[in-house]
Amino acid sequence: MTTAAPARSMFHHVMGDDFDRLHPRLRRRFSVGLASGEACTGRGVMHRIWHGPAFVRPFLALGGTRNILVPRAGRDVPFVIENVPYTDSFGRETVSFVRTFDLPGGARRFDAQMVLSPKGDRVLDYLGTHQHLASELHFAAEPDGSLLIRSGEHRFREGPVDVRVPELVGATAEVRESYDDAAGRFRIRVSVVNRYVGPLFGYEGSFTASYTDVRSCGVRPGLRPVREEARA
């Protein structure tokens, strides 16, 4: 009698055998999903949130109205990241990546919801409260066991509009997440760069993680977006 292999998370699915090269703590974190029944909450400090040239700030402020990016810079900012799996209104498994930054003057959120593409070959990242922006994400394990995530094509969607964001105004996001055994903490570094004008936005920090049974805890109110986008 053979034993069926355990169901994989969407991240394990797209990475394949490369997933096994991640640090064990990262494998646990990115195993969250409906199959595992686990949600992950990270709590820590962003040691630095930075912005690029001054002309970028109005665009960051505009994005901040829909919980896209973070419109204020800062240092040693407490934050929480909530990775909660659920089934969206179109029947797709989704994992939230909702980050809340406790900035002076009030908390700010950076919302993203990750969904497996219809072909199962990549993860789609829907940004903001209304999922107007969607990005392809590509995952890779680094030699030291850390995780590298790079964004691909970006699309803007609103009503009948579905257009590719041109490189002139778009940007590439790069996320590096690792686990520091000595400190007992996850470390994260994010940078968003435009091909023509350079670095636009980013942050770096560290956090610890805890896990809960999402089947008993459910999805807290306000975590899901206001509007969900069907187009993949």
Summary of the structure (lengths in Angstrom):
residues: 232
radius of gyration: 17.3
end to end distance: 39.2
largest distance: 64.6
contacts: 680
relative contact order: 0.20
helix: 14%
strand: 49%
